[in-house]
Amino acid sequence: MSRLFLVCALSGCLGAAAISLTFAQSGPSLSRRVTFAAIARDGFAPPPPPAAPAPPAAPVDNGPIVSVYLGSGAVLATSPVERRDTRFESGQEYFENPTAPHFIVHYPRFGVPGRPGANTILAAHVNYLGFGPGPFASIAAARIGDTLTLAMSDGTAYAFTVQSVDIIPLSIIDMDAVVFPALASTRERATLISCGGTCIPNGAGCDYDSRVVLVAERFLD
C-alpha cells in the first residue's frame, strides 16, 4: 500500500592501535610476542601500517533546480521551479501542491540531481481551472530517448534520457515504487508526475483518475 499520494483535480492538479604478531617457539608452553620494535631490533623490516580510509566524498551541491526542459513533452525552461515537501492529512502523506498553477515543484527530500542513486521528483499541473494548460500538460506525449534537461543555479546542467512514459490508474499505481526505486550507484533518475486519464466531475471541477509518470535516467561512469 502506497503511503504517498499526489493530489490531482482540474481545480488543483498535482498533485591506529599497536599491531603485534605472536610466534610459537619450541617447548610445551613457550611463546613470545614480537612487536614492531623487536622485529626492527632483530633486523627485519616491519610491515607498513594500514592506510587510513579515504574520507567520504562530499555530496554534490549545485544549488536548486532553476529550469526543466523536455522538448517532446512541451516542458519549457521558462516555467519557474520551486521547492516543496509533503504534508500529512488524516493519517496520509501527500505531496504539497505548487503555490501557483504555472510552477513546477521539486521535492528535494527525495532526490537531488548529481547524486548517484538519487531519484529527483518533479511535479506540476496538467491544467488548472481558470488558468488553462499547466507546465506538464503534454508530458504524456514525450518520446522515449528524448533528453530531459535539469539546469541548476550554479550553471550545471544534467541531461537525462527518457526511459518510459506511463498513464497509471489510481486503482493500481504504487507511488512508493515510483518515488523510492531501487537504483544502483551507477544510475540516477528523474521522475516527472502529473495528472492523466479521465477527469471525473466532482461538483467544483473534476478529479483525474490516473497519473502520468515519466521516468528519465542518466548512467554514470
C-alpha positions in Angstrom: 0.0 0.0 0.0 1.5 3.3 -1.0 1.9 5.9 1.7 2.5 8.8 -0.7 -0.3 10.5 -2.7 -0.4 13.1 -5.5 -3.5 15.2 -5.3 -4.9 15.9 -8.8 -8.0 17.8 -9.8 -8.8 20.2 -12.6 -9.1 23.0 -10.0 -5.7 21.9 -8.4 -3.7 19.3 -10.2 -0.9 17.6 -8.5 -0.9 16.8 -7.3 45.7 3.1 14.9 46.2 0.8 17.7 49.6 -1.0 18.2 49.9 -4.0 16.0 51.7 -7.2 17.2 52.5 -10.6 16.0 52.6 -13.8 18.0 55.0 -16.6 17.2 55.2 -20.1 18.9 58.6 -21.4 20.0 59.7 -24.9 20.7 58.6 -26.2 24.1 55.3 -27.1 25.6 54.2 -23.6 26.6 56.8 -21.2 25.2 55.6 -18.3 23.1 56.7 -14.7 22.8 55.0 -11.6 21.4 57.2 -9.9 18.8 56.3 -6.2 18.4 57.5 -3.9 15.5 60.3 -2.7 17.8 61.5 -6.3 18.3 61.3 -7.1 14.6 63.3 -4.0 13.8 65.9 -4.9 16.5 66.3 -8.4 15.1 66.9 -7.0 11.6 63.5 -7.5 10.0 61.7 -4.6 8.3 58.2 -4.2 9.8 55.2 -4.1 7.5 53.8 -0.7 6.8 50.9 0.4 9.0 47.5 0.1 7.3 46.4 3.1 5.2 43.8 5.4 6.7 40.5 5.1 4.9 39.7 7.9 2.5 37.1 10.3 3.8 33.7 10.0 2.0 33.2 12.4 -0.9 31.1 15.4 -0.1 27.6 15.3 -1.7 27.3 17.4 -4.9 25.6 20.7 -4.3 24.8 22.7 -7.4 22.1 24.7 -5.8 18.4 24.5 -6.6 17.0 23.5 -9.9 16.1 26.6 -11.9 14.7 25.2 -15.1 13.3 22.0 -16.6 13.3 21.4 -20.3 11.8 18.5 -22.3 11.2 19.2 -26.0 8.8 16.4 -27.0 6.8 16.9 -23.7 6.5 20.6 -24.3 8.1 21.3 -20.9 9.6 24.8 -21.3 12.6 26.1 -19.4 10.6 29.3 -18.7 8.4 27.6 -16.1 9.6 28.6 -12.5 10.7 25.8 -10.3 10.1 25.8 -6.6 11.0 23.5 -3.7 8.3 21.9 -1.6 7.8 18.9 0.6 4.9 16.7 1.8 2.1 17.2 4.2 0.1 14.8 6.4 -3.7 14.8 6.4 -6.0 12.2 8.1 -3.0 9.8 8.5 -2.0 10.0 4.8 1.1 11.7 3.3 0.5 14.0 0.3 2.9 15.9 -1.9 2.4 19.6 -1.5 0.8 21.4 -4.5 2.6 24.1 -6.5 1.9 27.5 -5.0 0.9 28.8 -8.5 -0.5 26.9 -11.4 2.4 27.7 -13.7 5.1 26.5 -11.2 7.0 23.1 -11.4 7.7 21.6 -8.0 10.9 19.8 -6.9 10.8 17.7 -3.8 14.5 17.7 -2.7 14.0 15.5 0.3 13.6 12.6 -2.1 16.4 13.3 -4.5 18.7 16.0 -6.0 20.4 16.0 -9.4 24.0 15.0 -9.5 23.8 12.4 -6.7 24.4 8.7 -7.8 21.4 6.5 -6.9 19.1 9.5 -6.4 15.6 10.0 -7.8 14.7 13.6 -8.4 10.9 14.0 -8.2 9.2 16.8 -10.1 5.5 17.5 -10.4 3.3 20.2 -12.0 -0.3 20.7 -13.1 -1.6 19.4 -16.3 -4.2 22.1 -16.3 -5.9 24.4 -13.8 -9.4 25.9 -13.6 -9.4 29.5 -14.8 -5.7 29.2 -15.9 -5.6 26.7 -18.7 -2.7 24.2 -19.5 -0.1 23.7 -16.9 3.7 23.1 -17.3 3.1 19.3 -17.6 0.1 19.4 -19.9 1.8 17.4 -22.6 4.3 15.1 -20.8 2.3 12.1 -21.8 3.4 12.8 -25.4 7.1 12.8 -24.6 9.2 10.4 -26.7 11.4 7.6 -25.4 15.0 8.6 -26.0 14.3 12.3 -25.7 16.5 14.4 -23.4 15.2 15.9 -20.2 17.5 18.8 -19.0 17.6 20.0 -15.4 19.6 23.2 -15.1 21.0 24.2 -11.7 21.6 27.6 -10.2 25.4 27.3 -10.5 25.1 26.8 -14.2 25.4 23.0 -14.2 23.0 21.1 -16.5 22.1 17.5 -16.1 20.9 15.6 -19.1 18.6 12.6 -18.5 17.2 10.2 -21.2 13.5 9.4 -21.2 13.1 5.7 -20.5 9.3 5.4 -20.1 6.0 7.3 -20.0 3.0 5.7 -18.5 -0.5 6.7 -17.6 -1.3 4.6 -14.5 -4.8 4.4 -13.0 -5.1 5.4 -9.3 -6.5 1.9 -8.5 -3.2 0.2 -9.3 -0.5 2.9 -9.0 2.2 2.3 -6.3 3.6 5.7 -5.5 6.2 4.2 -3.1 7.7 2.3 -6.1 7.6 5.5 -8.2 9.3 7.6 -5.5 11.7 5.0 -4.0 13.0 2.9 -6.8 16.0 0.6 -6.2 18.8 2.3 -8.1 22.4 1.2 -8.5 25.1 3.8 -7.7 25.8 3.9 -11.4 22.4 5.3 -12.3 20.5 8.4 -11.4 16.8 9.1 -12.1 14.4 12.0 -12.6 10.7 11.3 -12.4 8.0 13.7 -13.6 4.5 13.2 -12.3 1.2 14.8 -13.2 -2.5 14.1 -13.7 -3.8 12.0 -16.5 -6.6 9.7 -17.7 -10.2 10.8 -17.4 -11.3 13.8 -15.4 -14.4 12.9 -13.4 -16.7 15.8 -12.4 -16.8 16.5 -8.6 -19.1 19.5 -8.5 -16.4 22.1 -8.4 -14.4 20.8 -11.3 -13.2 17.3 -11.8 -10.7 14.8 -10.4 -8.3 12.8 -12.6 -8.5 9.0 -12.3 -4.8 8.4 -13.3 -1.3 9.7 -13.0 1.2 10.3 -15.8 4.6 9.1 -14.7 7.7 9.9 -16.9 11.0 8.2 -16.0 14.3 9.6 -17.3 17.7 8.3 -16.3 21.4 9.2 -16.7 24.1 6.5 -16.5 27.3 7.4 -14.6 30.8 6.2 -15.4 
